[in-house]
Amino acid sequence: MCMVTLSDVWQTHQNNGVKMTYGHTDKDQSWAAKALCATESPDALFVQGAAQRQVRSRCLACPVRLECLADALQSEANFGVWGGLTERERRAMLRYYTTVTDWREWIMDSDDPLAEELRTPKIPRVLARTRR
């Protein structure tokens, strides 16, 4: 999910009364204004279970999905759907691809089968590709 209320949501988000802070390395967040979720309430985007499918399907049509995903991986965002991937899928990627230092570069340029699949507008098989 792409969060564009940057000053409010990127920095902190209230989730079940627990304050979560997200650090990020991409200081230029101008891509976020182009996100399909730009006008969504953050609470509508931080969902669990079956509701993630609806959020995720919206992400697939988003013009900045890959930037959002790269930023979430780079900052190790722990909650919500970002760039079309759930927290479980992103954790699996972080565990599997321990040598990646620049997620944007990896997503955009890598010839890894998962990176290539991420660049297509379909739900990637992250968990199947990251099992050891």
N, C-alpha and C positions, 0 to 999 in steps of 0.2 A: 504494500500500500504506500502511496506517496503522500507524505504529510507536507502541507504547504503553509499551515499556520505556524511558521517556523519559530517565532518568538515564544509562542504559547506551547506548542506541541513538541517540537524537536527538543527543546530544553527540558521540559517536564511534562508528564502526563499522569493524571490520577487514574489508577486502575484498582478498583476494589479497595480504595483507601490507602494504597501503597504508592508512594511517590517514586517514580522511576526517572532517572536522568540519562539522557542519551548524549554521548560525546560523538563528534563526527570530524572527519578530516577534510571533507569537501567544504571549504569556506564559501565558495560560489554556489549558492543554492538557487540560482536563477531558473534552473530547469524545473524546479518544483512548481512554479506558477503555471506551467503547462500541463500539470497532472489532471487527470479526469476527476480525482478526488479533491481537487482544490477547494471546493465549496462544501465538502462533507463535514459533518461534525466528527471530531476525533473519536467519540464514543461509538459511532457507527462503524468505524474502521478497525477498532481493537476488539475483535470478536473471537469466539472459540467454537470448536466443533463444526457442525454442518454449515453454520453461518459463514465460515471462512470460504466456502465454495463460491458464494455470491460475490464476496469482495474480490476473491482471486480472479473470477471470470471478468470482472470489470478491469482489473489490472492488465489483462491480456490485450485489451484494446487501447491501453494508455500509450501515448507517444513518448513518454519518458520512463517507461517501465524499467529499462535496463539501468538508467542512471539511478533510479530509486533503489533497485536491488543492489547495485554496487555500493551505494552509500550505506545501506543497511548492513551489508556484509563488512564493510570497512569499519563501521562504528560498532559492530557486533550488537545490533539492536535485538533485544531478547523477546519482545512481545509484538504481536500483531502480524498482519500480512503486509509484506513490503515487496514491491516489484513482482508480485504474483506468487511469492513463496511464503510458506508458513514458518513460524519460528523453528519447528522441528526440522524442516528441510534446510533452513539456513545453518542451524547447529551442525547438521550432518555434513554440509559443505565445509564449514570451518574446521571440523575434525578431520575430514578426508584430505583437504587441500591445504595442509599446514605450511607449505612453502610459498603460497601466494601472498605477496605484499601489497599489490595494487589490484584490487578487485575490479575496478573499472577497466583497466587494461586487459586483465584476464578475460572478462566477459566479452569485451569487444573484439579482441584479437586472437585469443587462444584457439588452437585447432583441437583442443580436448573435446571429445564427443558431448560432454555435458554443456560446455560453453557454447558449442554450435547449436545444441538443442535449446538453450536459453534464448538464443537470438531468434528463434522461430516463435510465431504467435500461437503457441499451444502450451498446455500445462506440461512442464518437463517432468521426467521420471527421476527426480533427484535422489530419492531414497534407494531406488533400484541401482542407480549408477554409483552410489557412494558406499555400498555394502562391501566390506572386506572379506 
